[in-house]
Amino acid sequence: MISILQAFFMSIGVSFLVLFAVMVGGWLVFKSKAAPGERFIGPEPKGQVFMIPEAADAPDEVESVPARNSEFLSRLLGGKP
């Protein structure tokens, strides 16, 4: 047999589990239907939303990184452009 205090704590625990499940379910539904930049809780951000392009659509700039790095280092160490 369980005491009244144990039943009370079990009901509190079940209540928190139900609230947690409702919040997770609401978040999952929101994420499936949300527009870019839309927030789950709080006001919408002001201004324009910028998205990072996908890796397949991004320009291939890997070859220019070493050249840009050496130019940066030469300017940092006192070289002129």
N, CA, C and O atoms as a GROMACS GRO file, in nm:
protein
  324
    1MET      N    1   0.084  -0.118   0.000
    1MET     CA    2   0.000   0.000   0.000
    1MET      C    3   0.089   0.125   0.000
    1MET      O    4   0.190   0.129   0.070
    2ILE      N    5   0.051   0.224  -0.077
    2ILE     CA    6   0.128   0.349  -0.082
    2ILE      C    7   0.060   0.452   0.007
    2ILE      O    8  -0.061   0.452   0.027
    3SER      N    9   0.143   0.540   0.059
    3SER     CA   10   0.089   0.645   0.147
    3SER      C   11   0.039   0.762   0.063
    3SER      O   12   0.059   0.768  -0.058
    4ILE      N   13  -0.027   0.853   0.130
    4ILE     CA   14  -0.080   0.972   0.061
    4ILE      C   15   0.034   1.059   0.010
    4ILE      O   16   0.025   1.116  -0.099
    5LEU      N   17   0.141   1.068   0.086
    5LEU     CA   18   0.256   1.147   0.044
    5LEU      C   19   0.320   1.088  -0.082
    5LEU      O   20   0.358   1.162  -0.173
    6GLN      N   21   0.333   0.956  -0.088
    6GLN     CA   22   0.388   0.892  -0.207
    6GLN      C   23   0.297   0.913  -0.327
    6GLN      O   24   0.346   0.937  -0.438
    7ALA      N   25   0.167   0.905  -0.309
    7ALA     CA   26   0.072   0.928  -0.418
    7ALA      C   27   0.081   1.073  -0.467
    7ALA      O   28   0.073   1.099  -0.587
    8PHE      N   29   0.098   1.166  -0.373
    8PHE     CA   30   0.112   1.307  -0.410
    8PHE      C   31   0.237   1.329  -0.495
    8PHE      O   32   0.230   1.394  -0.599
    9PHE      N   33   0.351   1.274  -0.451
    9PHE     CA   34   0.474   1.289  -0.528
    9PHE      C   35   0.466   1.220  -0.665
    9PHE      O   36   0.521   1.270  -0.763
   10MET      N   37   0.398   1.107  -0.671
   10MET     CA   38   0.382   1.040  -0.800
   10MET      C   39   0.295   1.124  -0.894
   10MET      O   40   0.324   1.131  -1.014
   11SER      N   41   0.190   1.188  -0.842
   11SER     CA   42   0.105   1.271  -0.927
   11SER      C   43   0.180   1.395  -0.974
   11SER      O   44   0.162   1.439  -1.088
   12ILE      N   45   0.264   1.452  -0.889
   12ILE     CA   46   0.347   1.567  -0.930
   12ILE      C   47   0.444   1.523  -1.039
   12ILE      O   48   0.460   1.594  -1.139
   13GLY      N   49   0.508   1.409  -1.022
   13GLY     CA   50   0.601   1.358  -1.122
   13GLY      C   51   0.534   1.332  -1.256
   13GLY      O   52   0.588   1.366  -1.360
   14VAL      N   53   0.417   1.271  -1.252
   14VAL     CA   54   0.342   1.244  -1.375
   14VAL      C   55   0.301   1.376  -1.442
   14VAL      O   56   0.303   1.386  -1.564
   15SER      N   57   0.263   1.475  -1.362
   15SER     CA   58   0.225   1.605  -1.418
   15SER      C   59   0.342   1.670  -1.491
   15SER      O   60   0.324   1.726  -1.600
   16PHE      N   61   0.462   1.663  -1.433
   16PHE     CA   62   0.579   1.720  -1.501
   16PHE      C   63   0.612   1.643  -1.628
   16PHE      O   64   0.650   1.703  -1.729
   17LEU      N   65   0.597   1.511  -1.625
   17LEU     CA   66   0.622   1.433  -1.746
   17LEU      C   67   0.524   1.469  -1.857
   17LEU      O   68   0.562   1.478  -1.974
   18VAL      N   69   0.398   1.488  -1.822
   18VAL     CA   70   0.297   1.525  -1.921
   18VAL      C   71   0.326   1.663  -1.977
   18VAL      O   72   0.317   1.683  -2.098
   19LEU      N   73   0.360   1.760  -1.892
   19LEU     CA   74   0.393   1.895  -1.940
   19LEU      C   75   0.516   1.892  -2.031
   19LEU      O   76   0.520   1.962  -2.132
   20PHE      N   77   0.615   1.812  -1.995
   20PHE     CA   78   0.735   1.801  -2.078
   20PHE      C   79   0.699   1.741  -2.214
   20PHE      O   80   0.748   1.788  -2.317
   21ALA      N   81   0.615   1.637  -2.215
   21ALA     CA   82   0.576   1.574  -2.341
   21ALA      C   83   0.496   1.671  -2.429
   21ALA      O   84   0.512   1.671  -2.551
   22VAL      N   85   0.411   1.752  -2.368
   22VAL     CA   86   0.333   1.850  -2.445
   22VAL      C   87   0.426   1.955  -2.505
   22VAL      O   88   0.408   1.994  -2.621
   23MET      N   89   0.525   2.001  -2.428
   23MET     CA   90   0.619   2.101  -2.481
   23MET      C   91   0.702   2.042  -2.596
   23MET      O   92   0.722   2.109  -2.698
   24VAL      N   93   0.750   1.920  -2.582
   24VAL     CA   94   0.829   1.857  -2.689
   24VAL      C   95   0.743   1.836  -2.812
   24VAL      O   96   0.788   1.861  -2.924
   25GLY      N   97   0.620   1.791  -2.794
   25GLY     CA   98   0.530   1.773  -2.908
   25GLY      C   99   0.500   1.904  -2.978
   25GLY      O  100   0.499   1.910  -3.101
   26GLY      N  101   0.475   2.010  -2.900
   26GLY     CA  102   0.450   2.141  -2.961
   26GLY      C  103   0.572   2.192  -3.036
   26GLY      O  104   0.558   2.252  -3.142
   27TRP      N  105   0.691   2.170  -2.980
   27TRP     CA  106   0.813   2.214  -3.048
   27TRP      C  107   0.833   2.138  -3.179
   27TRP      O  108   0.871   2.198  -3.279
   28LEU      N  109   0.807   2.007  -3.179
   28LEU     CA  110   0.822   1.929  -3.301
   28LEU      C  111   0.724   1.973  -3.410
   28LEU      O  112   0.760   1.982  -3.527
   29VAL      N  113   0.600   2.001  -3.371
   29VAL     CA  114   0.502   2.049  -3.469
   29VAL      C  115   0.543   2.186  -3.521
   29VAL      O  116   0.533   2.212  -3.640
   30PHE      N  117   0.591   2.273  -3.431
   30PHE     CA  118   0.635   2.406  -3.473
   30PHE      C  119   0.750   2.397  -3.572
   30PHE      O  120   0.750   2.465  -3.675
   31LYS      N  121   0.851   2.312  -3.541
   31LYS     CA  122   0.967   2.301  -3.629
   31LYS      C  123   0.930   2.246  -3.766
   31LYS      O  124   0.995   2.278  -3.865
   32SER      N  125   0.827   2.163  -3.773
   32SER     CA  126   0.787   2.107  -3.902
   32SER      C  127   0.714   2.210  -3.989
   32SER      O  128   0.709   2.194  -4.110
   33LYS      N  129   0.659   2.315  -3.928
   33LYS     CA  130   0.581   2.414  -4.004
   33LYS      C  131   0.638   2.554  -3.999
   33LYS      O  132   0.578   2.645  -4.056
   34ALA      N  133   0.751   2.575  -3.934
   34ALA     CA  134   0.804   2.710  -3.912
   34ALA      C  135   0.873   2.762  -4.037
   34ALA      O  136   0.933   2.686  -4.114
   35ALA      N  137   0.864   2.891  -4.055
   35ALA     CA  138   0.937   2.960  -4.162
   35ALA      C  139   1.078   2.991  -4.112
   35ALA      O  140   1.100   2.996  -3.991
   36PRO      N  141   1.173   3.013  -4.202
   36PRO     CA  142   1.309   3.048  -4.157
   36PRO      C  143   1.309   3.176  -4.074
   36PRO      O  144   1.250   3.276  -4.115
   37GLY      N  145   1.374   3.173  -3.959
   37GLY     CA  146   1.383   3.288  -3.872
   37GLY      C  147   1.271   3.299  -3.772
   37GLY      O  148   1.276   3.386  -3.684
   38GLU      N  149   1.170   3.215  -3.780
   38GLU     CA  150   1.057   3.220  -3.687
   38GLU      C  151   1.097   3.152  -3.556
   38GLU      O  152   1.165   3.049  -3.557
   39ARG      N  153   1.055   3.210  -3.444
   39ARG     CA  154   1.094   3.157  -3.313
   39ARG      C  155   0.979   3.082  -3.249
   39ARG      O  156   0.862   3.111  -3.274
   40PHE      N  157   1.014   2.983  -3.165
   40PHE     CA  158   0.914   2.904  -3.094
   40PHE      C  159   0.852   2.984  -2.980
   40PHE      O  160   0.730   2.987  -2.965
   41ILE      N  161   0.936   3.048  -2.900
   41ILE     CA  162   0.888   3.130  -2.788
   41ILE      C  163   0.952   3.267  -2.800
   41ILE      O  164   1.073   3.277  -2.823
   42GLY      N  165   0.875   3.370  -2.784
   42GLY     CA  166   0.927   3.506  -2.791
   42GLY      C  167   0.888   3.574  -2.921
   42GLY      O  168   0.831   3.512  -3.011
   43PRO      N  169   0.919   3.703  -2.930
   43PRO     CA  170   0.882   3.778  -3.050
   43PRO      C  171   0.968   3.738  -3.170
   43PRO      O  172   1.077   3.684  -3.155
   44GLU      N  173   0.915   3.767  -3.288
   44GLU     CA  174   0.990   3.740  -3.409
   44GLU      C  175   1.104   3.841  -3.421
   44GLU      O  176   1.086   3.957  -3.384
   45PRO      N  177   1.220   3.799  -3.471
   45PRO     CA  178   1.330   3.893  -3.486
   45PRO      C  179   1.298   3.998  -3.592
   45PRO      O  180   1.232   3.969  -3.692
   46LYS      N  181   1.346   4.118  -3.569
   46LYS     CA  182   1.322   4.226  -3.664
   46LYS      C  183   1.432   4.227  -3.768
   46LYS      O  184   1.546   4.191  -3.738
   47GLY      N  185   1.400   4.266  -3.886
   47GLY     CA  186   1.499   4.273  -3.992
   47GLY      C  187   1.490   4.153  -4.085
   47GLY      O  188   1.400   4.070  -4.075
   48GLN      N  189   1.584   4.149  -4.175
   48GLN     CA  190   1.584   4.046  -4.277
   48GLN      C  191   1.660   3.923  -4.227
   48GLN      O  192   1.761   3.935  -4.156
   49VAL      N  193   1.610   3.806  -4.264
   49VAL     CA  194   1.673   3.681  -4.224
   49VAL      C  195   1.769   3.639  -4.334
   49VAL      O  196   1.731   3.634  -4.452
   50PHE      N  197   1.892   3.608  -4.297
   50PHE     CA  198   1.991   3.565  -4.394
   50PHE      C  199   2.014   3.416  -4.378
   50PHE      O  200   2.027   3.366  -4.266
   51MET      N  201   2.017   3.346  -4.488
   51MET     CA  202   2.038   3.202  -4.485
   51MET      C  203   2.176   3.170  -4.544
   51MET      O  204   2.220   3.236  -4.638
   52ILE      N  205   2.242   3.070  -4.490
   52ILE     CA  206   2.369   3.023  -4.544
   52ILE      C  207   2.337   2.929  -4.659
   52ILE      O  208   2.259   2.836  -4.641
   53PRO      N  209   2.396   2.950  -4.775
   53PRO     CA  210   2.364   2.862  -4.888
   53PRO      C  211   2.412   2.720  -4.862
   53PRO      O  212   2.504   2.697  -4.783
   54GLU      N  213   2.349   2.628  -4.927
   54GLU     CA  214   2.388   2.487  -4.914
   54GLU      C  215   2.528   2.469  -4.970
   54GLU      O  216   2.573   2.548  -5.054
   55ALA      N  217   2.597   2.367  -4.926
   55ALA     CA  218   2.734   2.343  -4.968
   55ALA      C  219   2.743   2.314  -5.118
   55ALA      O  220   2.842   2.350  -5.182
   56ALA      N  221   2.640   2.251  -5.173
   56ALA     CA  222   2.643   2.220  -5.316
   56ALA      C  223   2.629   2.347  -5.401
   56ALA      O  224   2.683   2.354  -5.511
   57ASP      N  225   2.557   2.446  -5.349
   57ASP     CA  226   2.535   2.569  -5.425
   57ASP      C  227   2.642   2.675  -5.400
   57ASP      O  228   2.648   2.775  -5.471
   58ALA      N  229   2.726   2.654  -5.300
   58ALA     CA  230   2.826   2.754  -5.264
   58ALA      C  231   2.939   2.754  -5.367
   58ALA      O  232   2.972   2.648  -5.421
   59PRO      N  233   2.997   2.870  -5.396
   59PRO     CA  234   3.109   2.873  -5.491
   59PRO      C  235   3.231   2.803  -5.433
   59PRO      O  236   3.252   2.801  -5.312
   60ASP      N  237   3.309   2.746  -5.521
   60ASP     CA  238   3.427   2.670  -5.479
   60ASP      C  239   3.544   2.767  -5.464
   60ASP      O  240   3.605   2.807  -5.563
   61GLU      N  241   3.576   2.804  -5.340
   61GLU     CA  242   3.683   2.900  -5.313
   61GLU      C  243   3.799   2.836  -5.239
   61GLU      O  244   3.879   2.907  -5.179
   62VAL      N  245   3.809   2.706  -5.243
   62VAL     CA  246   3.914   2.638  -5.167
   62VAL      C  247   4.052   2.670  -5.224
   62VAL      O  248   4.148   2.679  -5.148
   63GLU      N  249   4.063   2.687  -5.354
   63GLU     CA  250   4.193   2.713  -5.415
   63GLU      C  251   4.247   2.849  -5.376
   63GLU      O  252   4.369   2.867  -5.372
   64SER      N  253   4.160   2.946  -5.349
   64SER     CA  254   4.208   3.082  -5.321
   64SER      C  255   4.242   3.103  -5.173
   64SER      O  256   4.294   3.209  -5.138
   65VAL      N  257   4.215   3.008  -5.088
   65VAL     CA  258   4.240   3.025  -4.945
   65VAL      C  259   4.388   3.041  -4.914
   65VAL      O  260   4.423   3.132  -4.840
   66PRO      N  261   4.479   2.957  -4.967
   66PRO     CA  262   4.621   2.977  -4.935
   66PRO      C  263   4.675   3.112  -4.983
   66PRO      O  264   4.755   3.175  -4.914
   67ALA      N  265   4.631   3.156  -5.100
   67ALA     CA  266   4.677   3.286  -5.150
   67ALA      C  267   4.627   3.399  -5.061
   67ALA      O  268   4.700   3.493  -5.030
   68ARG      N  269   4.501   3.390  -5.022
   68ARG     CA  270   4.446   3.494  -4.935
   68ARG      C  271   4.511   3.491  -4.797
   68ARG      O  272   4.530   3.595  -4.734
   69ASN      N  273   4.545   3.371  -4.750
   69ASN     CA  274   4.610   3.358  -4.621
   69ASN      C  275   4.749   3.422  -4.622
   69ASN      O  276   4.786   3.494  -4.529
   70SER      N  277   4.825   3.396  -4.726
   70SER     CA  278   4.959   3.455  -4.734
   70SER      C  279   4.951   3.607  -4.749
   70SER      O  280   5.035   3.679  -4.694
   71GLU      N  281   4.852   3.657  -4.824
   71GLU     CA  282   4.835   3.802  -4.837
   71GLU      C  283   4.800   3.863  -4.702
   71GLU      O  284   4.852   3.969  -4.667
   72PHE      N  285   4.712   3.798  -4.627
   72PHE     CA  286   4.674   3.847  -4.495
   72PHE      C  287   4.796   3.851  -4.402
   72PHE      O  288   4.817   3.950  -4.332
   73LEU      N  289   4.874   3.745  -4.402
   73LEU     CA  290   4.990   3.741  -4.313
   73LEU      C  291   5.094   3.845  -4.351
   73LEU      O  292   5.157   3.904  -4.264
   74SER      N  293   5.113   3.869  -4.482
   74SER     CA  294   5.210   3.970  -4.522
   74SER      C  295   5.162   4.109  -4.479
   74SER      O  296   5.244   4.191  -4.438
   75ARG      N  297   5.033   4.138  -4.488
   75ARG     CA  298   4.980   4.266  -4.444
   75ARG      C  299   4.988   4.278  -4.292
   75ARG      O  300   5.016   4.386  -4.240
   76LEU      N  301   4.964   4.170  -4.222
   76LEU     CA  302   4.968   4.170  -4.077
   76LEU      C  303   5.111   4.200  -4.027
   76LEU      O  304   5.128   4.268  -3.927
   77LEU      N  305   5.209   4.149  -4.096
   77LEU     CA  306   5.348   4.168  -4.056
   77LEU      C  307   5.409   4.297  -4.113
   77LEU      O  308   5.530   4.318  -4.102
   78GLY      N  309   5.328   4.381  -4.172
   78GLY     CA  310   5.377   4.512  -4.214
   78GLY      C  311   5.399   4.525  -4.363
   78GLY      O  312   5.451   4.627  -4.407
   79GLY      N  313   5.361   4.428  -4.442
   79GLY     CA  314   5.375   4.438  -4.587
   79GLY      C  315   5.270   4.530  -4.645
   79GLY      O  316   5.166   4.553  -4.583
   80LYS      N  317   5.296   4.582  -4.763
   80LYS     CA  318   5.202   4.673  -4.828
   80LYS      C  319   5.124   4.594  -4.934
   80LYS      O  320   5.177   4.499  -4.992
   81PRO      N  321   5.001   4.634  -4.960
   81PRO     CA  322   4.919   4.562  -5.058
   81PRO      C  323   4.969   4.572  -5.198
   81PRO      O  324   4.909   4.516  -5.290
   0.00000   0.00000   0.00000
